[in-house]
Amino acid sequence: MLPLKRSLGQFPVRILAEIVLYKTRPIESVSLNTLLAAIQCLEDGEADIKILLYDNTPGGQDTGVLSAGVQYKADDKNGGLATAYNYAMELAEREGFDWLLTLDQDTSLPIDFICKLSKTVSVVAPMQDVAAIVPYVLNDGRVLSPFTLTKHWTFTRHFPDGFVGIPPEIVYAINSASTLKVSTLKAIGGYDPKFHLDFSDLAVYHRLHRQNQRVFVAGNIRVEHEVSGYDLKNRSTLARYENTCRAEEAAYDEWMGMVAGIVLTVRIIYRLVYQLWKNGGNFSHFKIAARFLCRRMLYSRKQRMESWSN
């Protein structure tokens, strides 16, 4: 691995970058390798970047030789993403890092990612009501993030290609490659442990918006990211699929109204009829989706929320 480029003195930008690992060794992580390469492009004194590898692999892993400035933390209990990000938030606060960059293990960062991000942080930092910076995230050319949601969460809508600035709409983004202001994240209580894995990103952006915090869209930064939900056959377990369905149900019940609930019911029906087979699902996936459809049809919102809490 490349050595982590650092220099002494005062830094205008201080970022703690956390990469969450699961059954992937550090040396095999696309995110870590591309991040280390991107850091090498910084000018001396331009930014202070520390990397935290948070490993949710049961029993941890042999890390091999890590670059200077890379810290490893194993979580034998696999507390999920919310636990990992909250750990990083606390570490960033203790060590005086102003921003937290969250990354999955399989996000490919361009060589100029850190340079562009550091410049964006310098511009955004004085804005008290801007709590996050998000790049364009793509999967095989398809834009995943950022996006806004139409009324009642009916559809997602992406921003114009290359948009740079603060949209008037509510902005949501996926976790990977999001950079959040540590002080604001701490003020809202960090990541919601109820959404420990799926929907943890939507939950934190929802909480930021409720506190009138805005999001800066850095459309001049583009990263590639692999999504397990698009390949149920090869990249998602049944347990993960069920957790996704549970988190989706909880998000709609907790944040949205009756009309949005009807929209979700229609969406699950569409999933059962067409989408599951398109994404490589099997009969077991079908049964899970059917069970959640029955919950929407037969249980009240209160009953569903009580079962989610338990």
C-alpha positions as a Markdown table, in Angstrom:
| # | Residue | x | y | z |
|---|---|---|---|---|
| 1 | Met | 0.0 | 0.0 | 0.0 |
| 2 | Leu | 1.1 | 3.6 | -0.6 |
| 3 | Pro | 2.2 | 5.6 | 2.5 |
| 4 | Leu | -0.3 | 8.1 | 3.8 |
| 5 | Lys | 0.8 | 11.6 | 2.9 |
| 6 | Arg | 0.9 | 13.9 | 6.0 |
| 7 | Ser | 2.9 | 16.9 | 7.1 |
| 8 | Leu | 3.2 | 18.8 | 10.3 |
| 9 | Gly | 1.6 | 22.1 | 11.1 |
| 10 | Gln | -1.9 | 23.6 | 10.9 |
| 11 | Phe | -4.3 | 22.2 | 8.4 |
| 12 | Pro | -7.2 | 24.2 | 6.9 |
| 13 | Val | -9.1 | 21.0 | 6.3 |
| 14 | Arg | -9.2 | 17.9 | 8.7 |
| 15 | Ile | -11.2 | 14.9 | 7.6 |
| 16 | Leu | -11.5 | 11.5 | 9.2 |
| 17 | Ala | -12.3 | 8.9 | 6.5 |
| 18 | Glu | -14.0 | 5.7 | 7.7 |
| 19 | Ile | -14.2 | 2.6 | 5.5 |
| 20 | Val | -16.5 | -0.1 | 6.8 |
| 21 | Leu | -15.2 | -3.6 | 5.9 |
| 22 | Tyr | -17.1 | -6.9 | 5.9 |
| 23 | Lys | -15.3 | -10.1 | 4.9 |
| 24 | Thr | -12.9 | -8.1 | 2.8 |
| 25 | Arg | -9.2 | -7.7 | 3.7 |
| 26 | Pro | -7.9 | -4.1 | 3.7 |
| 27 | Ile | -5.6 | -4.8 | 0.8 |
| 28 | Glu | -8.6 | -6.0 | -1.2 |
| 29 | Ser | -10.7 | -2.9 | -0.5 |
| 30 | Val | -11.2 | -0.8 | -3.6 |
| 31 | Ser | -12.2 | 2.1 | -1.4 |
| 32 | Leu | -9.0 | 2.0 | 0.6 |
| 33 | Asn | -6.6 | 1.6 | -2.4 |
| 34 | Thr | -8.2 | 4.4 | -4.3 |
| 35 | Leu | -8.4 | 6.6 | -1.3 |
| 36 | Leu | -4.7 | 6.2 | -0.5 |
| 37 | Ala | -3.9 | 7.0 | -4.1 |
| 38 | Ala | -6.1 | 10.1 | -4.0 |
| 39 | Ile | -4.4 | 11.4 | -0.8 |
| 40 | Gln | -1.0 | 11.4 | -2.5 |
| 41 | Cys | -2.3 | 14.1 | -4.8 |
| 42 | Leu | -2.6 | 16.6 | -2.0 |
| 43 | Glu | -0.2 | 19.4 | -1.6 |
| 44 | Asp | 1.8 | 19.5 | 1.7 |
| 45 | Gly | -0.3 | 21.2 | 4.4 |
| 46 | Glu | -3.4 | 21.2 | 2.3 |
| 47 | Ala | -5.4 | 18.8 | 4.4 |
| 48 | Asp | -5.0 | 16.3 | 7.3 |
| 49 | Ile | -6.6 | 13.0 | 6.4 |
| 50 | Lys | -6.8 | 10.1 | 8.8 |
| 51 | Ile | -8.3 | 6.7 | 7.8 |
| 52 | Leu | -10.2 | 4.4 | 10.1 |
| 53 | Leu | -10.9 | 0.9 | 9.0 |
| 54 | Tyr | -13.9 | -0.4 | 10.9 |
| 55 | Asp | -14.2 | -4.2 | 10.4 |
| 56 | Asn | -17.6 | -5.9 | 10.9 |
| 57 | Thr | -16.2 | -9.3 | 9.9 |
| 58 | Pro | -16.9 | -11.8 | 12.7 |
| 59 | Gly | -13.6 | -12.4 | 14.5 |
| 60 | Gly | -11.8 | -9.7 | 12.6 |
| 61 | Gln | -9.2 | -10.2 | 10.0 |
| 62 | Asp | -5.4 | -10.2 | 9.4 |
| 63 | Thr | -4.9 | -6.6 | 8.2 |
| 64 | Gly | -1.4 | -7.1 | 6.9 |
| 65 | Val | 0.9 | -4.0 | 7.0 |
| 66 | Leu | -1.2 | -0.8 | 7.1 |
| 67 | Ser | 0.0 | 2.6 | 5.9 |
| 68 | Ala | 0.9 | 5.2 | 8.5 |
| 69 | Gly | -2.2 | 7.1 | 9.6 |
| 70 | Val | -4.5 | 4.1 | 9.0 |
| 71 | Gln | -6.2 | 2.8 | 12.1 |
| 72 | Tyr | -8.0 | -0.6 | 12.4 |
| 73 | Lys | -10.9 | -1.4 | 14.6 |
| 74 | Ala | -12.6 | -4.8 | 14.7 |
| 75 | Asp | -16.2 | -5.2 | 15.8 |
| 76 | Asp | -16.8 | -8.8 | 16.6 |
| 77 | Lys | -20.5 | -8.2 | 17.2 |
| 78 | Asn | -21.0 | -6.7 | 13.8 |
| 79 | Gly | -23.1 | -3.8 | 15.0 |
| 80 | Gly | -23.8 | -2.6 | 11.4 |
| 81 | Leu | -23.2 | 0.7 | 9.8 |
| 82 | Ala | -24.9 | 2.9 | 12.4 |
| 83 | Thr | -22.6 | 1.6 | 15.1 |
| 84 | Ala | -19.5 | 2.0 | 12.9 |
| 85 | Tyr | -20.4 | 5.5 | 11.9 |
| 86 | Asn | -21.2 | 6.6 | 15.4 |
| 87 | Tyr | -17.8 | 5.2 | 16.6 |
| 88 | Ala | -16.1 | 7.2 | 13.9 |
| 89 | Met | -18.1 | 10.3 | 14.9 |
| 90 | Glu | -16.9 | 10.0 | 18.5 |
| 91 | Leu | -13.3 | 9.4 | 17.4 |
| 92 | Ala | -13.4 | 12.4 | 15.0 |
| 93 | Glu | -14.7 | 14.7 | 17.8 |
| 94 | Arg | -12.1 | 13.5 | 20.3 |
| 95 | Glu | -9.2 | 14.0 | 17.8 |
| 96 | Gly | -10.4 | 17.4 | 16.4 |
| 97 | Phe | -11.5 | 16.3 | 12.9 |
| 98 | Asp | -14.2 | 18.6 | 11.6 |
| 99 | Trp | -15.5 | 16.3 | 8.9 |
| 100 | Leu | -16.4 | 12.6 | 8.6 |
| 101 | Leu | -16.1 | 10.9 | 5.2 |
| 102 | Thr | -18.0 | 7.6 | 5.2 |
| 103 | Leu | -17.1 | 4.9 | 2.7 |
| 104 | Asp | -18.2 | 1.3 | 1.9 |
| 105 | Gln | -15.5 | -1.1 | 1.0 |
| 106 | Asp | -16.3 | -1.2 | -2.7 |
| 107 | Thr | -16.5 | 2.5 | -3.8 |
| 108 | Ser | -13.9 | 3.5 | -6.4 |
| 109 | Leu | -12.7 | 7.0 | -5.9 |
| 110 | Pro | -11.1 | 9.1 | -8.7 |
| 111 | Ile | -7.5 | 10.2 | -8.3 |
| 112 | Asp | -8.6 | 13.8 | -7.7 |
| 113 | Phe | -11.3 | 13.0 | -5.2 |
| 114 | Ile | -9.5 | 14.2 | -2.0 |
| 115 | Cys | -8.2 | 17.4 | -3.7 |
| 116 | Lys | -11.6 | 18.4 | -5.0 |
| 117 | Leu | -13.3 | 17.4 | -1.7 |
| 118 | Ser | -10.8 | 19.5 | 0.3 |
| 119 | Lys | -11.4 | 22.5 | -1.8 |
| 120 | Thr | -15.2 | 22.0 | -1.4 |
| 121 | Val | -14.8 | 21.7 | 2.4 |
| 122 | Ser | -12.9 | 25.0 | 2.5 |
| 123 | Val | -15.8 | 26.7 | 0.7 |
| 124 | Val | -18.6 | 25.1 | 2.6 |
| 125 | Ala | -17.1 | 25.1 | 6.2 |
| 126 | Pro | -18.1 | 28.7 | 7.0 |
| 127 | Met | -21.8 | 28.0 | 6.1 |
| 128 | Gln | -23.4 | 27.2 | 9.4 |
| 129 | Asp | -26.5 | 25.5 | 7.9 |
| 130 | Val | -24.6 | 23.2 | 5.5 |
| 131 | Ala | -24.0 | 19.8 | 7.2 |
| 132 | Ala | -23.0 | 17.6 | 4.4 |
| 133 | Ile | -21.1 | 17.4 | 1.1 |
| 134 | Val | -22.2 | 14.7 | -1.4 |
| 135 | Pro | -20.7 | 13.8 | -4.8 |
| 136 | Tyr | -22.4 | 12.1 | -7.7 |
| 137 | Val | -22.3 | 8.3 | -7.1 |
| 138 | Leu | -22.8 | 6.0 | -10.1 |
| 139 | Asn | -23.3 | 2.3 | -10.6 |
| 140 | Asp | -22.4 | 1.1 | -14.2 |
| 141 | Gly | -23.2 | 4.6 | -15.4 |
| 142 | Arg | -26.5 | 4.9 | -13.5 |
| 143 | Val | -26.7 | 7.8 | -11.1 |
| 144 | Leu | -27.5 | 6.5 | -7.6 |
| 145 | Ser | -27.0 | 9.6 | -5.4 |
| 146 | Pro | -27.7 | 12.3 | -4.6 |
| 147 | Phe | -31.5 | 12.6 | -5.1 |
| 148 | Thr | -34.6 | 14.2 | -3.9 |
| 149 | Leu | -38.0 | 12.5 | -3.3 |
| 150 | Thr | -41.2 | 13.6 | -4.9 |
| 151 | Lys | -44.3 | 14.0 | -2.8 |
| 152 | His | -45.2 | 11.0 | -0.7 |
| 153 | Trp | -41.9 | 9.3 | -1.7 |
| 154 | Thr | -43.4 | 8.2 | -4.9 |
| 155 | Phe | -40.3 | 8.7 | -7.1 |
| 156 | Thr | -36.7 | 9.7 | -6.8 |
| 157 | Arg | -35.4 | 12.6 | -8.9 |
| 158 | His | -31.8 | 13.2 | -9.5 |
| 159 | Phe | -30.2 | 16.6 | -10.1 |
| 160 | Pro | -29.0 | 17.9 | -13.4 |
| 161 | Asp | -25.7 | 16.4 | -14.5 |
| 162 | Gly | -22.8 | 18.3 | -13.0 |
| 163 | Phe | -24.9 | 20.4 | -10.7 |
| 164 | Val | -22.7 | 22.1 | -8.0 |
| 165 | Gly | -24.4 | 24.0 | -5.2 |
| 166 | Ile | -27.1 | 23.8 | -2.5 |
| 167 | Pro | -30.5 | 22.7 | -4.0 |
| 168 | Pro | -33.7 | 24.2 | -2.5 |
| 169 | Glu | -35.1 | 20.7 | -2.4 |
| 170 | Ile | -34.5 | 18.2 | 0.4 |
| 171 | Val | -31.4 | 16.2 | -0.6 |
| 172 | Tyr | -30.8 | 12.6 | 0.2 |
| 173 | Ala | -27.6 | 10.6 | -0.5 |
| 174 | Ile | -26.2 | 7.1 | 0.1 |
| 175 | Asn | -23.7 | 6.7 | 2.9 |
| 176 | Ser | -20.6 | 5.9 | 0.8 |
| 177 | Ala | -18.6 | 9.1 | -0.2 |
| 178 | Ser | -20.8 | 11.3 | 1.9 |
| 179 | Thr | -18.9 | 13.9 | 4.0 |
| 180 | Leu | -20.6 | 15.2 | 7.1 |
| 181 | Lys | -19.8 | 18.0 | 9.5 |
| 182 | Val | -18.9 | 16.2 | 12.8 |
| 183 | Ser | -20.4 | 18.9 | 15.1 |
| 184 | Thr | -23.8 | 18.8 | 13.4 |
| 185 | Leu | -23.9 | 15.1 | 13.2 |
| 186 | Lys | -23.1 | 15.0 | 17.0 |
| 187 | Ala | -25.9 | 17.6 | 17.6 |
| 188 | Ile | -28.6 | 15.4 | 16.0 |
| 189 | Gly | -27.5 | 12.3 | 18.0 |
| 190 | Gly | -25.5 | 10.6 | 15.2 |
| 191 | Tyr | -26.9 | 7.7 | 13.3 |
| 192 | Asp | -30.2 | 6.1 | 14.4 |
| 193 | Pro | -29.4 | 2.6 | 15.8 |
| 194 | Lys | -32.9 | 1.5 | 14.7 |
| 195 | Phe | -31.6 | 1.8 | 11.1 |
| 196 | His | -28.4 | 0.0 | 11.8 |
| 197 | Leu | -27.8 | -1.1 | 8.2 |
| 198 | Asp | -30.3 | -0.3 | 5.4 |
| 199 | Phe | -31.9 | 3.1 | 5.3 |
| 200 | Ser | -29.2 | 4.4 | 7.8 |
| 201 | Asp | -28.3 | 7.0 | 5.1 |
| 202 | Leu | -31.9 | 8.2 | 4.5 |
| 203 | Ala | -32.4 | 8.3 | 8.2 |
| 204 | Val | -29.5 | 10.6 | 8.9 |
| 205 | Tyr | -30.4 | 12.9 | 6.1 |
| 206 | His | -34.0 | 13.0 | 7.2 |
| 207 | Arg | -32.8 | 14.0 | 10.7 |
| 208 | Leu | -30.5 | 16.7 | 9.2 |
| 209 | His | -33.4 | 18.2 | 7.2 |
| 210 | Arg | -35.6 | 18.3 | 10.3 |
| 211 | Gln | -33.0 | 20.5 | 11.9 |
| 212 | Asn | -33.0 | 22.8 | 8.8 |
| 213 | Gln | -29.6 | 21.7 | 7.7 |
| 214 | Arg | -28.7 | 21.7 | 4.0 |
| 215 | Val | -26.6 | 19.6 | 1.7 |
| 216 | Phe | -24.0 | 20.8 | -0.7 |
| 217 | Val | -24.1 | 18.8 | -4.0 |
| 218 | Ala | -20.6 | 18.5 | -5.5 |
| 219 | Gly | -21.5 | 17.4 | -9.0 |
| 220 | Asn | -17.9 | 18.0 | -10.1 |
| 221 | Ile | -16.9 | 14.9 | -8.1 |
| 222 | Arg | -18.0 | 11.5 | -9.5 |
| 223 | Val | -17.4 | 8.1 | -7.9 |
| 224 | Glu | -18.3 | 4.5 | -8.8 |
| 225 | His | -20.1 | 2.3 | -6.3 |
| 226 | Glu | -21.4 | -1.3 | -6.4 |
| 227 | Val | -24.9 | -2.0 | -5.0 |
| 228 | Ser | -25.7 | -5.4 | -3.7 |
| 229 | Gly | -29.5 | -4.8 | -4.0 |
| 230 | Tyr | -29.2 | -4.8 | -7.8 |
| 231 | Asp | -27.8 | -8.4 | -7.7 |
| 232 | Leu | -29.8 | -10.4 | -5.2 |
| 233 | Lys | -28.4 | -13.7 | -6.6 |
| 234 | Asn | -24.7 | -13.0 | -6.1 |
| 235 | Arg | -24.3 | -10.0 | -3.7 |
| 236 | Ser | -27.2 | -10.2 | -1.1 |
| 237 | Thr | -28.2 | -12.8 | 1.5 |
| 238 | Leu | -31.8 | -13.5 | 2.5 |
| 239 | Ala | -31.1 | -12.0 | 5.9 |
| 240 | Arg | -29.9 | -8.8 | 4.2 |
| 241 | Tyr | -32.9 | -8.6 | 2.0 |
| 242 | Glu | -35.3 | -9.1 | 4.9 |
| 243 | Asn | -33.5 | -6.3 | 6.8 |
| 244 | Thr | -33.9 | -4.0 | 3.8 |
| 245 | Cys | -37.7 | -4.7 | 3.8 |
| 246 | Arg | -38.0 | -4.1 | 7.5 |
| 247 | Ala | -36.1 | -0.8 | 7.3 |
| 248 | Glu | -38.1 | 0.3 | 4.4 |
| 249 | Glu | -41.4 | -0.4 | 6.2 |
| 250 | Ala | -40.1 | 1.4 | 9.3 |
| 251 | Ala | -39.0 | 4.4 | 7.4 |
| 252 | Tyr | -42.4 | 4.9 | 5.7 |
| 253 | Asp | -44.3 | 4.2 | 8.9 |
| 254 | Glu | -42.2 | 6.6 | 11.0 |
| 255 | Trp | -41.7 | 9.5 | 8.6 |
| 256 | Met | -44.5 | 9.4 | 6.1 |
| 257 | Gly | -48.3 | 9.6 | 6.0 |
| 258 | Met | -51.1 | 7.4 | 4.7 |
| 259 | Val | -50.7 | 8.2 | 1.1 |
| 260 | Ala | -47.0 | 7.3 | 1.2 |
| 261 | Gly | -48.0 | 4.0 | 2.8 |
| 262 | Ile | -50.3 | 3.3 | -0.1 |
| 263 | Val | -47.4 | 4.1 | -2.5 |
| 264 | Leu | -45.2 | 1.6 | -0.6 |
| 265 | Thr | -47.9 | -1.1 | -0.9 |
| 266 | Val | -48.0 | -0.6 | -4.7 |
| 267 | Arg | -44.2 | -0.7 | -4.8 |
| 268 | Ile | -44.1 | -4.0 | -3.0 |
| 269 | Ile | -46.7 | -5.5 | -5.4 |
| 270 | Tyr | -44.5 | -4.3 | -8.4 |
| 271 | Arg | -41.5 | -5.9 | -6.7 |
| 272 | Leu | -43.4 | -9.2 | -6.4 |
| 273 | Val | -44.7 | -9.2 | -10.0 |
| 274 | Tyr | -41.5 | -8.0 | -11.8 |
| 275 | Gln | -38.6 | -6.5 | -10.0 |
| 276 | Leu | -37.5 | -9.5 | -7.9 |
| 277 | Trp | -37.0 | -11.7 | -10.9 |
| 278 | Lys | -35.1 | -8.9 | -12.8 |
| 279 | Asn | -32.6 | -8.5 | -9.9 |
| 280 | Gly | -32.0 | -12.3 | -9.6 |
| 281 | Gly | -34.3 | -13.0 | -6.7 |
| 282 | Asn | -35.7 | -16.5 | -6.0 |
| 283 | Phe | -38.7 | -18.0 | -4.3 |
| 284 | Ser | -37.3 | -17.2 | -0.9 |
| 285 | His | -37.0 | -13.5 | -1.7 |
| 286 | Phe | -40.6 | -13.7 | -3.0 |
| 287 | Lys | -41.8 | -15.1 | 0.2 |
| 288 | Ile | -40.1 | -12.4 | 2.3 |
| 289 | Ala | -41.6 | -9.6 | 0.1 |
| 290 | Ala | -45.0 | -11.3 | 0.2 |
| 291 | Arg | -44.9 | -11.4 | 4.0 |
| 292 | Phe | -44.2 | -7.6 | 4.2 |
| 293 | Leu | -47.1 | -7.0 | 1.8 |
| 294 | Cys | -49.4 | -9.0 | 4.1 |
| 295 | Arg | -48.1 | -6.9 | 7.0 |
| 296 | Arg | -49.2 | -3.7 | 5.2 |
| 297 | Met | -52.6 | -5.2 | 4.4 |
| 298 | Leu | -53.4 | -6.8 | 7.7 |
| 299 | Tyr | -51.5 | -4.9 | 10.4 |
| 300 | Ser | -52.1 | -1.3 | 11.6 |
| 301 | Arg | -49.3 | 1.2 | 11.4 |
| 302 | Lys | -49.1 | 1.1 | 15.2 |
| 303 | Gln | -48.7 | -2.7 | 15.3 |
| 304 | Arg | -46.0 | -2.6 | 12.7 |
| 305 | Met | -44.1 | 0.1 | 14.5 |
| 306 | Glu | -44.3 | -1.8 | 17.8 |
| 307 | Ser | -43.0 | -5.0 | 16.2 |
| 308 | Trp | -40.1 | -2.9 | 14.7 |
| 309 | Ser | -39.2 | -1.5 | 18.1 |
| 310 | Asn | -39.1 | -5.0 | 19.6 |
